[in-house]
């Protein structure tokens, strides 16, 4: 006999508790506290989506759990836009049913794991920053996982945001609530203040730490990226040259849209880019940020 709508909701929540994380299950239930459990449960129905003759009972519950997370975290009130207003990213709610109808439960779980942080390391952040294969990809929220190539290369801190997700430091929950509100003026508050270092220390910045160059009196004038160790970094939207700079950025691979380069080169260019109209370089601040030490990621 088919489950009732309420039974579907409860079974999806039980799956999260038992197989993914109790913390995620509690957060999901909390995000949906103002919703009608029966209405949500009805939307978890797999009838007519081809599951009758595909998968297992457990795989079906996993898909319902994924749909439940998407209703909790891709929609208002949890999800926000760039100005902090409630926003709906769940524009293709039936897409997971189409994608996962013939996929093994293990693949559905990988999608569910994307809704929580995972145990990770700074080495994973460096790996994520260097393994982008499609910097023109389009982010599709309903099918997003950490193995996706999900974004167009835009401004520098947008790239950092996605790399943090792919490395496991943040979840989709963070991407839809905190990530959209990150702009140049708020990037340090969201990504971390880190430690101010001197130019000579760029050569020894640990692999997987974030670098942040910003104008001496204005954090909103900035450049962000990920150290690869040995004084080399990876970043998006790196200005390659500026009038007065003694050295243009010598890209080891890629280009200004997305590439690897000596941090000292980029720092030199930023000093003149941030400087006065009289071509006087700015006393540009360098911040080194250990992503493992940022307590506001979830």
C-alpha positions, 0 to 999 in steps of 0.5 A: 500500500502506498505511503500517506503524505505524512508517512513519506515526510517522516520516512525521508526524515528518518533516512536523513537521521540514519544514513546522512547526519542527525544534524542535517535532519534536525536542520531540515526539520527546523527549516520546514517548521512553518510548512505543512508536513502533509503538503510537503510529503505529497510533493515527495511522491515518486508515482509516475516518475518511473521508480515503480520498476527501478531501484530499491525501497532504500534508494527511493527513500534516499531520493525522497530525502534529497527532495526534502532537503531541496525544499528546505534549503533551496527555498525561502525562508532559508535561501536568500538572494544577494541582498538578503531577501528570501529567494527560491532556487528550486526552479526545477523540483522534479529534476532529481526524480528524472536524474536519479530514477536509475542511479544507485543509492550511493550516487543519491547519497553523494548528493545528500552529503552536499547538504552538510560539511564533510571532514576535509583539509586545506589540501582538498581546497587546493585540489578543488581550485586546480581541478576545474575543467569547465569554467563556463559551466552553469550551476543547476541547484537541483543536481549540484554535488561536489563533483559538479563543474557548476559555475561560470568564472566570475569575480574572485571571491565567487570562485573561492565560494565554490572551491570551499564547497567542492572541498567540503568546507561549506554545504549547499545550505551555506551556498544558498543562505550565506554565499549569495550575500557575499560581495566585495565589502562583506567578503572578509566578514564571510570568508574570514579575516585571517592574519595580516602578513608581509610580502616576503611571507607569500613564498611560504603561505601554506597550500590550501590557505586563502590569500586576500589582497585589499586596498589599505583603507578599503577591504571592498577593493580586493583580490582573492584566491587559493595558495598552491604552496611555493608562492604560487596561487590559483584565482579567478579574475586576476588583473594581469598588468597595471601601469607602473607595476614592475612585473606583469602577472606571469601565468603558469597556466590559464589566464586572467579569467582563471589561472595559476600564477606567482602571488608576488606578481599579482600583489605587485599589480594590485598595489598599482591598481589600488594606488592613487591617480598619480600612479603611487602604489597603495600600501596594499594589505595581505591577509592569509586565511586558514579555511579550517579556522573559520567557525562560520562555515556550515 
